[in-house]
Amino acid sequence: MTIRFSRAVDAGDLARLGTVVSTEAAQAVLSVPAEQASAVVRDALATLPIVDLAIEEPPLEEVMRELFHTHGREPAGQDRAAADKQARA
């Protein structure tokens, strides 16, 4: 979620909305779980001087990195072939 503000905002106000990925003068990029996006947008619009807001899905690479980090690494070599065969069964 990328938010542009009419003025600089307090870092604490941003942190309560989600994970702050980056901030610049009057702009912030936040990471927010999809199921919380509506509530975060509602709270942000009610409390912050927002001039623009964009919600984007994370890049596929980021999703894959998180998937492998959370569930372990993909099997390699013959183990991978066995896993593929089992997945098709």
C-alpha positions in Angstrom: 0.0 0.0 0.0 1.5 3.3 -1.1 0.1 6.4 0.6 0.9 10.1 -0.2 0.2 12.7 2.4 -0.3 16.5 2.2 2.3 16.8 4.9 4.8 14.7 6.7 3.3 12.3 9.3 4.6 10.7 12.5 6.3 7.4 12.1 4.3 6.0 15.0 1.0 6.7 13.1 2.3 4.7 10.2 3.6 1.8 12.3 0.2 1.3 13.8 -1.3 0.7 10.4 1.1 -2.0 9.2 4.7 -2.8 8.5 6.5 0.3 7.2 8.5 -0.8 4.1 9.8 2.7 3.3 9.1 6.4 3.9 10.0 9.6 2.1 9.0 13.2 2.9 5.3 12.9 2.5 4.9 9.3 1.2 5.0 5.9 2.8 4.9 2.3 1.6 3.2 -0.2 4.0 2.9 -3.9 4.0 -0.6 -4.9 5.1 -2.2 -8.4 5.1 -5.0 -8.5 2.5 -7.7 -9.4 5.1 -6.8 -6.2 7.0 -6.6 -3.8 4.0 -10.1 -2.4 4.4 -9.8 -1.6 8.0 -6.3 0.0 7.5 -7.6 2.2 4.7 -10.6 3.2 6.8 -8.3 4.1 9.8 -5.8 5.9 7.6 -8.4 8.0 5.8 -10.0 8.9 9.2 -6.8 10.0 10.9 -4.1 11.0 8.3 -3.9 13.8 5.7 -4.0 11.5 2.7 -4.0 12.9 -0.9 -3.5 9.6 -2.7 -3.6 5.9 -1.8 -2.8 2.9 -4.0 -3.1 -0.8 -3.0 -1.1 -3.3 -5.0 -0.5 -7.0 -4.7 3.0 -7.9 -3.7 5.4 -9.0 -6.5 5.4 -12.8 -7.2 9.0 -13.0 -6.1 8.1 -11.7 -2.7 5.2 -14.1 -2.4 7.5 -17.1 -3.4 10.2 -16.0 -1.0 7.7 -15.8 1.9 6.2 -19.2 0.9 9.6 -21.0 1.0 10.7 -19.2 4.1 7.5 -20.2 5.9 7.2 -23.8 4.6 10.8 -24.8 4.0 12.8 -25.3 0.9 11.7 -27.1 -2.2 13.0 -30.7 -2.5 16.0 -31.2 -4.8 17.1 -33.9 -7.2 15.4 -37.3 -6.9 13.4 -36.1 -3.9 11.9 -33.4 -6.2 10.9 -36.0 -8.8 9.2 -38.1 -6.1 7.4 -35.0 -4.8 6.2 -34.1 -8.3 4.9 -37.6 -8.8 3.1 -37.6 -5.5 1.6 -34.2 -6.3 0.1 -35.5 -9.5 -1.3 -38.6 -7.8 
